[in-house]
Amino acid sequence: MAKLHPSSQAKQDVTAQVMAIAQSTEALLVELRQLIDQARSHVAAVADSAATMLYWHVGNKVRRETLHQVRASYGGKIVATVSRQLVVTHGAGYAEKNLRRMIQFAELFPDAEIVATLSRELNWSKFRELLPLKQPLEREFYTEMCRIERWSVRTLRERIASQLYLRSAIAKQPESVIASELSQLREGGQVTPDLVFRDPYMLDFLGLPDGYSERDLESAILRDMERFLLELGAGFTFVARQKRISVGADDFYLDLLFYHRHLRRLVAVELKLEKFSPSHKGQMELYLRWLDQNDRAEGEASPIGLILCASADAEQVELMDLDSANIRVAQYLHALPELQVLQTQLHRVVQLARERQATLDQPDNKDET
């Protein structure tokens, strides 16, 4: 083999050195950029948390001062006067409207330690979206879900606008159960199916035509999987379409299969154009047992099923005790009614569900024989 000329060898050595320096420099730059970005994110998070706690303390201080006033008008005058002075020295952020928000913040979230914990993940903009909510349990639900699922301000606003709380399964439970479950979640407990599943599901974004078929519905979901996953909620990952379930000599096909990382279990989804039928339960039970035996990984919980129907009779669903079979039934809406109409309907459904549950929980008052 011919040897390289000394000058050619020197050029190759120089080129190799230059490339090695360039690679080392690029690797160093990647690490430095990561350090800088992490530091900036940390500083921003600390600043957001500090600002949130500042607004709480300001609101709490003014609130306590105004509570000492015998006449309500005096308290209002104090807020207005303090606001004018703070605007002069600290800017428009302390305008009367904002100062009253801070007071409301301290009223609705009275525990400083809880606010300090939440402020690490919920900034002032997110708390401002929570303040108009009237029901304490509803407000706590959105607070905890925003924290757990790391919603942006926009996502939080959209979830509230879509009546997510009233659509969640947990809302249909007695208030004592809701409070207990949210308290456990706040203290580091696991997300439960009642917090994950909802009814109805809003599928208006699919743009389904009149007279659509089950295949049309499935295809539309696959075309817009990203928005469908957003409607399902955080934690869902798409696994398969038309999952083959082989039992003996027969093959069955599950419409959609997902995995939920918070629940740590497979979620089987069946799409039905018609009203829920008792026969749907038997079909889903077959799928869940097969998945439990053949697809369940070590450390996962048993698979859970979701039957999405055009409609469902609440009493029929309740009578079949589907929860014990790890099956949920929910309606999907391919076209949304007016917001006020939807809200009224959901409130009514939630109230009826709680009344039925309260009746079931009552002790047997029959006379002993």
C-alpha positions as CSV (number, residue, x, y, z in Angstrom):
1,M,0.0,0.0,0.0
2,A,1.4,3.4,-1.0
3,K,2.2,5.8,1.9
4,L,0.7,9.3,2.0
5,H,3.0,12.2,1.3
6,P,4.0,14.0,4.5
7,S,2.1,17.1,3.6
8,S,-1.1,15.2,2.8
9,Q,-0.8,13.4,6.1
10,A,-0.4,16.7,7.9
11,K,-3.5,18.1,6.2
12,Q,-5.5,15.0,7.2
13,D,-4.3,15.4,10.8
14,V,-5.3,19.1,10.9
15,T,-8.7,18.2,9.4
16,A,-9.2,15.5,12.0
17,Q,-8.3,17.9,14.8
18,V,-10.6,20.6,13.4
19,M,-13.5,18.1,13.2
20,A,-12.8,16.8,16.8
21,I,-12.7,20.4,18.1
22,A,-16.0,21.2,16.3
23,Q,-17.7,18.1,17.7
24,S,-16.5,18.8,21.2
25,T,-17.6,22.5,20.9
26,E,-21.0,21.5,19.6
27,A,-21.4,18.9,22.4
28,L,-20.3,21.6,24.9
29,L,-22.8,24.1,23.5
30,V,-25.6,21.6,23.7
31,E,-24.9,21.1,27.4
32,L,-24.5,24.8,28.1
33,R,-27.7,25.7,26.3
34,Q,-29.5,23.0,28.4
35,L,-28.0,24.5,31.6
36,I,-29.1,28.0,30.6
37,D,-32.6,27.0,29.6
38,Q,-33.0,25.0,32.8
39,A,-31.8,27.9,34.9
40,R,-34.2,30.3,33.0
41,S,-37.1,28.0,33.5
42,H,-36.3,27.6,37.2
43,V,-36.0,31.4,37.6
44,A,-39.3,31.9,35.8
45,A,-41.0,29.3,37.9
46,V,-39.6,30.8,41.1
47,A,-40.7,34.3,40.0
48,D,-44.2,33.0,39.2
49,S,-44.5,31.3,42.5
50,A,-43.2,34.3,44.4
51,A,-45.6,36.6,42.5
52,T,-48.6,34.3,43.3
53,M,-47.7,34.2,47.0
54,L,-47.3,38.0,47.0
55,Y,-50.8,38.5,45.6
56,W,-52.2,36.1,48.2
57,H,-50.5,37.9,51.1
58,V,-51.6,41.3,49.7
59,G,-55.2,40.1,49.3
60,N,-55.2,38.4,52.8
61,K,-53.8,41.6,54.5
62,V,-56.3,43.9,52.9
63,R,-59.1,41.4,53.5
64,R,-58.3,41.2,57.2
65,E,-58.1,45.0,57.5
66,T,-61.5,45.5,55.8
67,L,-63.1,42.8,58.0
68,H,-62.4,45.0,61.0
69,Q,-64.6,47.8,59.6
70,V,-68.2,47.8,61.0
71,R,-69.7,49.3,57.9
72,A,-69.2,47.7,54.5
73,S,-68.8,51.1,52.8
74,Y,-65.7,51.8,54.9
75,G,-64.1,48.6,53.7
76,G,-64.8,49.5,50.1
77,K,-63.3,52.9,50.6
78,I,-60.1,51.4,52.1
79,V,-59.7,49.1,49.1
80,A,-60.1,52.0,46.7
81,T,-57.7,54.3,48.6
82,V,-55.0,51.6,49.0
83,S,-55.3,50.7,45.3
84,R,-54.8,54.3,44.2
85,Q,-51.7,54.6,46.3
86,L,-50.2,51.3,45.2
87,V,-50.8,52.2,41.5
88,V,-48.7,55.3,42.0
89,T,-45.8,53.5,43.6
90,H,-46.0,50.0,42.1
91,G,-47.9,50.2,38.8
92,A,-51.3,49.4,37.2
93,G,-51.1,45.8,38.4
94,Y,-52.6,47.0,41.7
95,A,-55.6,48.7,40.2
96,E,-58.8,48.3,42.3
97,K,-60.2,45.5,40.1
98,N,-56.9,43.5,40.5
99,L,-56.7,44.2,44.2
100,R,-60.3,42.9,44.7
101,R,-59.2,39.7,42.8
102,M,-56.4,39.3,45.3
103,I,-58.8,39.6,48.2
104,Q,-61.1,37.0,46.5
105,F,-58.0,34.8,46.1
106,A,-57.3,34.9,49.8
107,E,-61.0,34.2,50.6
108,L,-61.4,31.2,48.3
109,F,-57.9,29.7,49.1
110,P,-57.5,30.5,52.8
111,D,-54.8,28.0,53.6
112,A,-51.4,29.6,52.9
113,E,-49.5,26.3,52.9
114,I,-51.8,24.8,50.3
115,V,-51.4,27.9,48.1
116,A,-47.6,27.8,48.5
117,T,-47.6,24.2,47.3
118,L,-50.0,24.9,44.4
119,S,-48.0,28.0,43.4
120,R,-45.2,25.8,42.3
121,E,-47.3,24.6,39.4
122,L,-50.2,27.1,39.1
123,N,-49.3,30.7,38.4
124,W,-51.5,33.8,39.0
125,S,-53.0,33.6,35.5
126,K,-54.3,30.1,36.3
127,F,-55.7,31.1,39.7
128,R,-57.5,34.0,38.1
129,E,-59.4,31.5,35.8
130,L,-60.5,29.6,38.9
131,L,-61.8,32.5,41.0
132,P,-65.1,32.9,39.1
133,L,-66.1,29.3,39.9
134,K,-68.9,29.4,42.5
135,Q,-68.9,25.8,43.7
136,P,-66.0,24.9,46.0
137,L,-65.8,21.2,44.8
138,E,-65.9,22.3,41.2
139,R,-63.1,24.8,41.9
140,E,-61.0,22.2,43.7
141,F,-61.6,19.7,40.9
142,Y,-60.2,22.1,38.3
143,T,-57.4,23.1,40.6
144,E,-56.2,19.5,41.1
145,M,-56.6,18.4,37.5
146,C,-54.8,21.5,36.3
147,R,-51.9,20.6,38.7
148,I,-51.8,16.9,37.9
149,E,-52.2,17.2,34.1
150,R,-50.1,20.4,33.8
151,W,-52.7,22.4,31.9
152,S,-51.8,25.7,30.3
153,V,-54.0,28.7,31.0
154,R,-55.6,28.2,27.6
155,T,-56.3,24.5,28.3
156,L,-57.7,25.3,31.8
157,R,-60.0,28.0,30.2
158,E,-61.2,25.5,27.6
159,R,-61.8,22.7,30.1
160,I,-64.0,25.1,32.3
161,A,-65.9,26.3,29.2
162,S,-66.6,22.7,28.1
163,Q,-68.2,21.9,31.5
164,L,-65.6,19.2,32.2
165,Y,-66.4,19.0,35.9
166,L,-70.1,18.3,35.3
167,R,-69.2,15.7,32.6
168,S,-66.7,13.9,34.8
169,A,-67.9,10.7,36.6
170,I,-66.8,12.1,39.9
171,A,-69.3,14.9,39.8
172,K,-72.1,12.3,40.0
173,Q,-70.9,11.0,43.3
174,P,-72.1,12.3,46.7
175,E,-70.3,15.5,47.7
176,S,-68.6,13.7,50.6
177,V,-67.1,11.2,48.2
178,I,-65.9,14.0,45.8
179,A,-64.3,15.9,48.7
180,S,-62.5,12.8,50.0
181,E,-61.2,11.8,46.5
182,L,-59.9,15.3,45.7
183,S,-58.3,15.5,49.1
184,Q,-56.5,12.2,48.5
185,L,-55.4,13.4,45.1
186,R,-54.0,16.6,46.6
187,E,-52.0,14.6,49.2
188,G,-50.4,12.5,46.5
189,G,-53.0,9.8,45.9
190,Q,-53.5,8.1,42.5
191,V,-55.8,9.4,39.8
192,T,-59.0,7.2,39.7
193,P,-61.2,6.3,36.8
194,D,-63.9,8.6,38.1
195,L,-61.6,11.6,37.5
196,V,-60.5,10.3,34.0
197,F,-63.8,9.3,32.4
198,R,-66.5,11.7,31.4
199,D,-70.0,11.7,30.0
200,P,-70.8,13.0,27.4
201,Y,-67.8,13.3,25.1
202,M,-67.8,16.3,22.8
203,L,-67.0,15.1,19.3
204,D,-68.3,18.0,17.3
205,F,-64.8,18.7,15.9
206,L,-65.0,15.5,13.8
207,G,-67.4,17.2,11.4
208,L,-69.5,14.0,10.8
209,P,-71.9,14.1,7.8
210,D,-75.6,13.3,8.1
211,G,-76.3,9.6,8.1
212,Y,-72.7,8.7,9.2
213,S,-71.8,5.1,9.8
214,E,-69.8,3.5,12.6
215,R,-66.8,3.2,10.2
216,D,-67.2,6.9,9.4
217,L,-67.0,7.7,13.1
218,E,-63.9,5.5,13.6
219,S,-62.2,6.9,10.5
220,A,-62.9,10.5,11.6
221,I,-61.4,9.8,15.0
222,L,-58.3,8.4,13.5
223,R,-58.0,11.4,11.1
224,D,-58.2,13.8,14.1
225,M,-56.6,11.6,16.7
226,E,-54.8,14.6,18.3
227,R,-58.0,16.4,19.1
228,F,-59.7,13.2,20.2
229,L,-56.9,12.5,22.7
230,L,-57.4,16.1,24.0
231,E,-61.1,15.4,24.5
232,L,-60.3,12.0,26.3
233,G,-57.9,13.9,28.6
234,A,-54.3,13.8,29.5
235,G,-52.5,10.5,29.9
236,F,-54.1,8.6,27.0
237,T,-51.9,7.0,24.3
238,F,-53.3,5.4,21.2
239,V,-52.3,1.7,20.8
240,A,-54.4,0.1,18.1
241,R,-57.4,0.2,15.7
242,Q,-59.5,-2.9,15.1
243,K,-57.5,-4.9,17.6
244,R,-58.0,-8.6,16.7
245,I,-59.4,-10.7,19.6
246,S,-59.1,-14.4,18.8
247,V,-61.3,-16.6,21.0
248,G,-61.4,-20.3,19.9
249,A,-62.3,-20.4,16.2
250,D,-63.7,-16.9,16.1
251,D,-62.1,-13.5,15.6
252,F,-63.5,-10.3,17.0
253,Y,-62.3,-6.8,16.5
254,L,-62.1,-4.1,19.1
255,D,-62.7,-0.6,17.6
256,L,-59.9,1.3,19.5
257,L,-57.4,0.5,22.2
258,F,-55.6,3.0,24.3
259,Y,-53.2,3.0,27.3
260,H,-53.6,5.5,30.2
261,R,-50.3,6.2,32.0
262,H,-51.9,7.6,35.2
263,L,-54.3,4.6,35.6
264,R,-51.6,2.3,34.3
265,R,-54.0,0.2,32.4
266,L,-55.3,-0.5,28.9
267,V,-58.5,1.2,27.9
268,A,-60.7,-0.6,25.3
269,V,-63.1,1.7,23.4
270,E,-66.2,0.5,21.5
271,L,-68.1,2.9,19.3
272,K,-71.9,2.4,19.0
273,L,-74.2,4.5,16.7
274,E,-77.3,3.2,18.6
275,K,-78.5,3.5,22.1
276,F,-76.7,1.4,24.8
277,S,-77.9,-2.2,24.9
278,P,-77.3,-4.8,27.6
279,S,-75.6,-7.0,24.8
280,H,-72.8,-4.4,24.6
281,K,-71.8,-5.3,28.1
282,G,-71.2,-9.0,27.2
283,Q,-69.1,-8.0,24.2
284,M,-66.9,-5.6,26.2
285,E,-66.5,-8.2,29.0
286,L,-65.2,-10.7,26.4
287,Y,-62.6,-8.1,25.1
288,L,-61.5,-7.1,28.6
289,R,-60.9,-10.7,29.7
290,W,-58.9,-11.4,26.6
291,L,-56.8,-8.3,27.1
292,D,-56.3,-9.2,30.7
293,Q,-55.0,-12.6,29.8
294,N,-53.0,-11.8,26.7
295,D,-52.0,-8.1,26.6
296,R,-51.8,-7.0,30.2
297,A,-48.1,-6.2,31.2
298,E,-46.6,-6.9,34.6
299,G,-47.4,-4.1,37.0
300,E,-50.5,-2.9,35.1
301,A,-54.0,-2.8,36.5
302,S,-56.8,-4.8,34.8
303,P,-58.0,-3.3,31.5
304,I,-61.0,-1.0,31.6
305,G,-63.7,-0.6,28.9
306,L,-65.4,2.5,27.6
307,I,-68.6,2.1,25.4
308,L,-69.3,5.3,23.5
309,C,-73.0,5.3,22.5
310,A,-75.4,7.7,20.8
311,S,-77.4,7.6,24.0
312,A,-77.9,5.6,27.2
313,D,-80.6,5.0,29.7
314,A,-79.1,6.0,33.1
315,E,-81.3,3.6,35.1
316,Q,-80.5,0.7,32.8
317,V,-76.8,1.4,33.1
318,E,-77.0,1.6,36.9
319,L,-79.0,-1.6,37.2
320,M,-76.3,-3.5,35.2
321,D,-73.6,-2.5,37.8
322,L,-71.0,-1.9,35.0
323,D,-68.4,-0.4,37.4
324,S,-67.9,-3.8,39.0
325,A,-67.1,-5.2,35.5
326,N,-64.6,-2.3,34.8
327,I,-66.9,-0.9,32.1
328,R,-67.9,2.7,31.6
329,V,-70.8,3.9,29.3
330,A,-70.9,7.4,27.9
331,Q,-72.7,9.3,25.3
332,Y,-70.9,11.2,22.6
333,L,-72.2,14.4,21.0
334,H,-71.3,14.9,17.3
335,A,-73.1,18.4,17.4
336,L,-73.1,20.6,20.5
337,P,-76.3,22.2,21.9
338,E,-76.2,25.7,23.2
339,L,-74.0,26.1,26.2
340,Q,-76.8,27.1,28.5
341,V,-78.9,24.1,27.5
342,L,-76.0,21.8,27.9
343,Q,-75.1,23.2,31.3
344,T,-78.7,22.8,32.5
345,Q,-78.9,19.2,31.3
346,L,-75.6,18.3,33.0
347,H,-76.7,19.9,36.3
348,R,-79.9,17.9,36.2
349,V,-78.1,14.6,35.4
350,V,-75.6,15.2,38.2
351,Q,-78.4,16.0,40.7
352,L,-80.4,12.9,39.8
353,A,-77.3,10.7,40.1
354,R,-76.5,12.0,43.5
355,E,-80.0,11.6,44.7
356,R,-80.0,7.9,43.5
357,Q,-76.7,7.3,45.2
358,A,-77.9,8.9,48.4
359,T,-81.0,6.6,48.3
360,L,-78.8,3.6,47.9
361,D,-76.5,4.6,50.8
362,Q,-79.4,5.0,53.2
363,P,-79.6,2.2,55.9
364,D,-82.5,-0.3,55.6
365,N,-85.3,1.1,57.7
366,K,-87.5,-1.9,57.6
367,D,-88.9,-3.2,60.9
368,E,-87.3,-6.3,62.2
369,T,-89.5,-9.3,62.3
